Amino acid sequence: MSRDAPSNRLVALDALRGVAAVVVLVHHVSMTAPSVSAAYQSSANVALFSTGWWVTLSPLKILFAGPEFVLVFFVLSGFVLVLSPLRRWPWMRRPAPSEPAGGTDTPAGSSAPAPADTAPAVTLDPAATASPPPPAYDWLAYYPRRIIRLAIPVVVSVALAAAWILLVPRTGAGGAWMAKQGSPDLGLGNLLREASIVGYTGRPDVNPPLWSLAWEMWFSLLLPVGVIFAVATRRWTLAWVALLLATSTIGYLLGSEPLMYLPAFGLGALLAANHERLQVRSARLSRSRRGTLVWGVIAVLGPVLLIAYWLFRPVLTEPWNALTLALRVPGAALIVATVALWPPVQRMLGGRLLAWLGAISFSLYLVHFPIVVTFGQLFGPEHWWVGALVSVPLSVLLAQAMYRWVELPAQTLAGRVGKRFAAGHPHP
């Protein structure tokens, strides 16, 4: 995130990325336990109060909701990436002198917690055209910045994952989930395909979490469309929210990944377009006890919707399975909206530990998976917890090293290349 006096809102959003990355790590660690991976596959024979029940079917599922928190990353990307170009829209009011200038990529990460642009709150005010307009957003500089910031850490993560697999060849032993990790393709063609991100939206087998980076990259490339969508949908916003939720629901019913995932980015873009107006309403709402109660309900409803499928899974049949699964999209949107708009939650997420986790979240997302699988295999299904005790701190340490020696230099290079592109063409 921007280091120039970041607001509580942006600190909290980075902290949310850190929380989401840790939840993804915890989810993958839990899947090395055979009882948990079996319960994840089917709830039919899961005993009440067993380990599998606590992890997959109880409210504690929110602590293990890795795939669900990927959607939180998607909404975050839609929200934060759209803010920077949106504030440069021709009729926006110029930001106050105390606000950061914005318009640059942030190091904190989104579907992964990929790095995203950051900017102050947006004002869409036709009357503001009387003042000198802010400089237009430099799209030619944005694209090389964004691609370099994502691509370099991704390429390094694929190389590291391949190294872990060569060091400890995978056998697929240790439960249903570990069996899926057996026999990854280390051929040069497959490694290049995984590292390219946009060329493949299926499940990678060398570093599987990269599947979400494909959707992150596609949204990044289509960001102008997202900005235009955000501006065009400021009227009838609730109707557009309903349309996006209906689209994602159809996606879950049909099993269409573009329809499942892209609406999450769209909801983030809508939140960005209406952010200042929502902030005013939120402040007004928070002045009363009733308003605080409403915010409390929203804060609880987001996580509940995110894991609603698991809470009701034992009693659901198709198509209700798919319909309940689709509730994770509005759940993710409500979680991001709560963090972006409600000061008490922002203060809760304002600690140094969460800020640090937010900073390394992208690297943690990229490096943890092969470590978890490697030590899950080394210690075996009977001692999976020993593997967890090793893989969690090792993942965090390697993420810190990745952030320091790969991600930060990639950001520096991206900034330099962006400046060269900006200098190479006249600004409108």
Backbone hydrogen bonds, N-H to C=O, Kabsch-Sander energy under -0.5 kcal/mol:
donor,donor_aa,acceptor,acceptor_aa,energy
5,A,3,R,-1.4
11,V,7,S,-2.3
12,A,8,N,-2.7
13,L,9,R,-2.1
14,D,10,L,-2.2
15,A,11,V,-2.3
16,L,12,A,-2.3
17,R,13,L,-1.8
18,G,14,D,-2.0
19,V,15,A,-2.6
20,A,16,L,-2.7
21,A,17,R,-2.6
22,V,18,G,-2.1
23,V,19,V,-2.3
24,V,20,A,-2.1
25,L,21,A,-2.0
26,V,22,V,-2.9
27,H,23,V,-2.6
28,H,24,V,-2.2
29,V,25,L,-2.3
30,S,26,V,-2.6
31,M,27,H,-1.4
32,T,29,V,-1.5
33,A,30,S,-1.6
36,V,33,A,-0.7
37,S,33,A,-2.4
38,A,34,P,-2.3
39,A,35,S,-1.8
40,Y,36,V,-2.3
41,Q,37,S,-1.6
42,S,38,A,-2.1
46,V,43,S,-1.1
47,A,45,N,-0.7
50,S,47,A,-2.0
54,W,50,S,-2.5
55,V,51,T,-2.1
56,T,52,G,-2.0
57,L,53,W,-2.4
58,S,53,W,-1.2
61,K,58,S,-2.2
62,I,59,P,-1.6
63,L,60,L,-2.1
64,F,61,K,-1.9
65,A,62,I,-0.6
66,G,64,F,-2.0
69,F,65,A,-2.1
70,V,66,G,-1.1
71,L,67,P,-0.7
71,L,68,E,-0.8
72,V,68,E,-0.8
73,F,69,F,-1.7
74,F,70,V,-1.8
75,V,71,L,-2.4
76,L,72,V,-2.5
77,S,73,F,-2.5
78,G,74,F,-2.3
79,F,75,V,-2.3
80,V,76,L,-3.0
81,L,77,S,-2.2
82,V,78,G,-0.9
83,L,79,F,-1.0
84,S,80,V,-0.9
86,L,82,V,-2.0
87,R,83,L,-2.1
88,R,85,P,-0.9
89,W,86,L,-1.7
92,M,89,W,-2.3
93,R,123,T,-1.0
99,E,96,A,-2.1
103,G,118,T,-0.8
104,T,118,T,-0.6
106,T,116,A,-1.9
109,G,358,G,-0.8
114,A,109,G,-0.9
114,A,112,A,-2.7
116,A,108,A,-1.1
118,T,104,T,-1.3
124,L,122,V,-0.5
125,D,91,W,-1.0
125,D,123,T,-0.9
128,A,125,D,-1.9
129,T,126,P,-1.4
130,A,127,A,-1.3
131,S,128,A,-1.5
139,W,137,Y,-1.3
142,Y,138,D,-1.8
143,Y,139,W,-2.0
145,R,141,A,-1.6
146,R,142,Y,-3.0
147,I,143,Y,-2.6
148,I,144,P,-2.3
149,R,145,R,-2.3
150,L,146,R,-1.8
151,A,147,I,-3.1
152,I,148,I,-1.9
154,V,150,L,-1.7
155,V,151,A,-2.8
156,V,152,I,-2.2
157,S,153,P,-2.4
158,V,154,V,-2.1
159,A,155,V,-2.0
160,L,156,V,-2.5
161,A,157,S,-2.5
162,A,158,V,-2.4
163,A,159,A,-2.0
164,W,160,L,-2.3
165,I,161,A,-2.1
166,L,162,A,-2.3
167,L,163,A,-2.3
168,V,164,W,-2.5
179,A,175,G,-1.9
180,K,176,A,-0.9
180,K,177,W,-0.6
181,Q,177,W,-0.5
181,Q,178,M,-1.1
182,G,179,A,-1.2
183,S,170,R,-0.6
186,L,184,P,-0.8
191,L,187,G,-2.3
192,L,188,L,-2.5
193,R,189,G,-1.9
194,E,190,N,-2.5
195,A,191,L,-2.3
196,S,192,L,-1.6
197,I,193,R,-0.6
197,I,194,E,-0.8
198,V,196,S,-2.8
200,Y,197,I,-1.4
210,L,207,N,-2.2
211,W,208,P,-2.1
212,S,209,P,-1.3
213,L,209,P,-0.5
214,A,210,L,-1.1
214,A,211,W,-0.5
215,W,211,W,-0.8
216,E,212,S,-1.9
217,M,213,L,-2.8
218,W,214,A,-2.2
219,F,215,W,-2.2
220,S,216,E,-2.3
221,L,217,M,-2.5
222,L,218,W,-1.8
223,L,220,S,-1.1
225,V,222,L,-0.9
226,G,222,L,-1.7
227,V,223,L,-2.5
228,I,224,P,-2.4
229,F,225,V,-2.6
230,A,226,G,-2.3
231,V,227,V,-2.3
232,A,228,I,-2.7
233,T,229,F,-1.5
234,R,231,V,-1.2
237,T,234,R,-0.5
240,W,236,W,-1.8
241,V,237,T,-2.5
242,A,238,L,-2.4
243,L,239,A,-2.0
244,L,240,W,-2.6
245,L,241,V,-2.5
246,A,242,A,-2.4
247,T,243,L,-2.3
248,S,244,L,-2.4
249,T,245,L,-2.2
250,I,246,A,-2.4
251,G,247,T,-2.1
252,Y,248,S,-2.1
253,L,249,T,-2.2
254,L,250,I,-2.5
255,G,251,G,-1.5
256,S,251,G,-1.9
257,E,255,G,-0.7
260,M,256,S,-1.7
261,Y,257,E,-2.7
262,L,258,P,-1.8
264,A,261,Y,-1.2
265,F,261,Y,-0.9
265,F,262,L,-0.5
266,G,262,L,-1.9
267,L,263,P,-2.4
268,G,264,A,-1.7
269,A,265,F,-2.2
270,L,266,G,-2.3
271,L,267,L,-2.0
272,A,268,G,-2.0
273,A,269,A,-2.3
274,N,270,L,-1.6
275,H,272,A,-1.1
278,L,274,N,-2.6
279,Q,275,H,-2.3
280,V,276,E,-2.1
281,R,277,R,-1.9
282,S,278,L,-2.6
283,A,279,Q,-2.6
284,R,280,V,-2.1
285,L,281,R,-2.4
286,S,282,S,-2.4
287,R,283,A,-0.6
287,R,284,R,-0.8
288,S,285,L,-1.2
292,T,288,S,-2.2
293,L,289,R,-2.3
294,V,290,R,-2.2
295,W,291,G,-2.4
296,G,292,T,-2.2
297,V,293,L,-2.3
298,I,294,V,-2.3
299,A,295,W,-2.8
300,V,296,G,-1.6
301,L,297,V,-2.8
302,G,298,I,-2.0
304,V,300,V,-1.9
305,L,301,L,-2.8
306,L,302,G,-2.0
307,I,303,P,-1.6
308,A,305,L,-0.8
310,W,307,I,-0.6
311,L,307,I,-1.8
312,F,308,A,-1.9
313,R,309,Y,-0.7
315,V,312,F,-1.5
316,L,312,F,-0.5
316,L,313,R,-1.3
320,W,317,T,-1.3
321,N,317,T,-0.9
323,L,319,P,-2.2
324,T,320,W,-2.6
325,L,321,N,-2.3
326,A,322,A,-1.8
327,L,324,T,-1.2
328,R,325,L,-1.6
329,V,326,A,-1.6
331,G,327,L,-1.9
332,A,328,R,-2.4
333,A,329,V,-2.1
334,L,330,P,-2.5
335,I,331,G,-1.9
336,V,332,A,-2.2
337,A,333,A,-2.5
338,T,334,L,-2.5
339,V,335,I,-2.0
340,A,336,V,-2.5
341,L,337,A,-1.6
342,W,338,T,-2.3
345,V,342,W,-0.8
346,Q,342,W,-1.8
347,R,343,P,-2.7
348,M,344,P,-1.7
349,L,345,V,-1.7
350,G,347,R,-1.4
355,A,351,G,-1.8
356,W,352,R,-2.5
357,L,353,L,-2.4
358,G,354,L,-2.4
359,A,355,A,-1.8
360,I,356,W,-2.0
361,S,357,L,-0.6
361,S,358,G,-0.6
364,L,360,I,-3.0
365,Y,361,S,-2.5
366,L,362,F,-1.7
367,V,363,S,-2.1
368,H,364,L,-1.6
371,I,367,V,-0.7
372,V,368,H,-2.4
373,V,369,F,-2.4
374,T,370,P,-2.2
375,F,371,I,-2.3
376,G,372,V,-1.9
377,Q,373,V,-2.0
378,L,374,T,-2.2
379,F,375,F,-1.9
380,G,376,G,-0.9
383,H,379,F,-0.6
383,H,380,G,-0.7
384,W,381,P,-0.9
386,V,383,H,-1.1
387,G,383,H,-1.4
388,A,384,W,-2.0
389,L,385,W,-2.1
390,V,386,V,-1.4
391,S,387,G,-3.3
392,V,388,A,-2.2
394,L,390,V,-1.8
395,S,391,S,-2.4
396,V,392,V,-2.0
397,L,393,P,-2.6
398,L,394,L,-2.6
399,A,395,S,-2.3
400,Q,396,V,-2.2
401,A,397,L,-2.1
402,M,398,L,-2.9
403,Y,399,A,-2.7
404,R,400,Q,-2.4
405,W,401,A,-3.0
406,V,402,M,-2.0
407,E,402,M,-2.6
408,L,403,Y,-2.5
410,A,406,V,-2.1
411,Q,407,E,-2.2
412,T,408,L,-2.3
413,L,409,P,-2.7
414,A,410,A,-2.6
415,G,411,Q,-2.4
416,R,412,T,-2.1
417,V,413,L,-2.6
418,G,414,A,-2.6
419,K,415,G,-2.2
420,R,416,R,-2.0
421,F,417,V,-2.3
422,A,418,G,-2.4
423,A,419,K,-2.5
424,G,420,R,-1.2
425,H,422,A,-0.8
